[in-house]
């Protein structure tokens, strides 16, 4: 049994940041970023649709795989936009300090 720490989104964000600085010929992450924000965002959208389809179809293994793709591509989009994962996590923390219904209603104004 492995005693290593579980893999986290912070780990993935660090890997993406490292790979972003490598030549596009050597890294899929760098290649996505080199093609610009619209390309990375399009890939994120495609993966999100595939995850939604897997969920609707009850394809558990497919959903796990597609969810991993969504998280990866979301972090690539964030990297390209120079938005730190910590910023997103802080926003989630702020939102979860109250009920979801109250938080959602507050965004309408």
N, C-alpha and C positions, 0 to 999 in steps of 0.2 A: 504494500500500500504506500502511495506517495504522500509525503508530508509537505509537499510544496504548497504555497499559497494559491488560492483559487485565482483564475484569470479574471481580470476586471475590465470595465470600460476604460479606466485610466491606463491600463496596460495597452489596450488596443489604440488609444489615442496617442500614446508615446510611440508605438510602432509606426503608426501612420505619419506622425511628425518626422520621425527618422527617415522613413522611406520617401517622404515628399522632397527631400533634398538630394536624392540620388538621381542619376540620369533616367529619363523616361524609358530608355531601351532596357533598363535593368529592373524596373519596378512598375507593377500594374498601378500602384497608388500614384506614383509620379506621372505615369502616362495619363491617368484620369485628370489629374490636376493641370497638366500641361495643355489639355484640350479645353480648359476654361470652365467657369462655374456652370454654364448651361449644360454642358455635357455631363458633369458630375451630378447635377440635379436631376437630369433625365434618367440617369442610371438609378438614382435613389428612388425616383418615382416608379420605374419599372419593377424594382425589387419589392417595393411596398405593395404594388398590385399583385405580384406573384405570392407574397405572404398572405394577402387578403383572400386570394383564390384558394390557397392551401387550407386556410382556416375554414372557409365556407364548405370545402369538400371534406372536411374532417381528416385531412392528411397530416397527421401529427408529425411524422418525420419530415415531410415537406415543409411544414410550418417552422419547425426548428431550423432547418437549413436556410429557408428564406428570411426568417427573423435575423439570423446571423448576417446575412447579406445586407439587410436593411440597416442594422446597426453599423456595420462596416462603412457602407456608402454614406450614411448620415454623418459619421465622423470625418469622412473624406470631405464632404461638403462643408462641414464646420471648419476644418483645417484650411480649405481654400478661401473661406470667408474670414479667416483669422478670428474665429470665435472659439474660445477655450471651452472645453467640456465643463470645467468648473462653473462657467457662466450659466450654462444650461441647468446644471445640477442645483445651483443657487436659486434659479427661477422655479424649478420643481419644488424645492424646499419651501420657498415663499408660498407657492400655491397650496401645498399640502398642509400649511399651518391653519387652514380653514376648510370647511366642507367644500367639496367640488361644486355643489350647486351655488353656494354663496360666491365662490371664486369666479365661476362662469358668469354669474349675474353682474359682477363688478366690472367685467370686461365690456359690457354692453354700452356703458356710458361714454 
